[in-house]
Amino acid sequence: MRLLAAAEAADHDESFNLDGVTYRRFDPPARAVRLARCCTWLLRPNGTRFDVGATGADCFWGR
């Protein structure tokens, strides 16, 4: 999935463009090791957040 690859290559608060849409990586540092994240969050142009990794899994598994 191109969106997931682009999101993983971006740093926290870094914007990137894919297919004419600008996304921003939202992945602030965890406050503790036990709170490490397993999600790759992006901000859409309208400001809503979504987990691009979960979206890719849902598409793959047909959820």
N, C-alpha and C positions, 0 to 999 in steps of 0.2 A: 504494500500500500504506500503510495507516494507521499501522502499526507503524514503518515506516521514517521516515515524516514526523514522528511523535512523537519518535523517537530522534534525528533530526537537529536537532530544535528544542531538545532537552535539552543541558545542558552536562555536562562530565565529572563523574562521581560524583553527578549529579542523578537522583533517582527520579521516575518518573511512572507513572500508572495508565492502563491501556487495557483495556477490557472486563473489569474486575474483577481484572486481574493487574498486580502492581507489578513494574516493570522498573527497572534502574538503568543509566545510560549509563556505559560503561567505555572511556574514551578519554584516557588520560594524555598530556600533551604529549610530542611526539617530542624526542629528545635532539639531533637534528641535522636540518637541512632535507632531506638525502638520505634520512632515515628517516621522512619524512612518511607518514602512514597513508592508505590508500585504502579502509579497512574501517570500518564503523560497528558497534562491539561493544556488546552489551548483556549484562547479568547477569540470568539468570532468578532467580526466587525461591529456587531450590535452590542458587544460587551458581555454576552452570555458565555459561560464556560462549558466545555465538554471534554470528556476523556477520549482522546483519539484512539488509544489502545483498545478500550472497551468497544468503541464503535467498529473498529476493524474485526475484533473477535465476534461481535454480533453479526456482522456481514458474513464472516466465514462460516459460523455455526448456524446461521439462519434464524436468529432470534428476532 
